[in-house]
Amino acid sequence: MPTDELKESIKEMMVENLMLKTPKEEIGDNLPLFGPEGLGLDSIDALELVVSLEKKFGVTVPNSETAKSALATVGSIAEYVVANRK
């Protein structure tokens, strides 16, 4: 089970690297990151997120299908990091 500490770290990384206007305190663990009903990230943000995950946590996202499920929410990113950390 991913820790709250890991989720906080992911939120901080997202706010810094994606230059989000949304404060990390307002990003829920299960808030959709993409699409109008969520945070509204786009494909460029997804690419930036993948690069950031590699740099900060040492996990790679091999393809767009994996990215679609792994980058859906902060919770799914945390689970992906825990499962794939080297």
Order of alpha helices (4+ residues) and beta strands (2+ residues): alpha-alpha-alpha-alpha
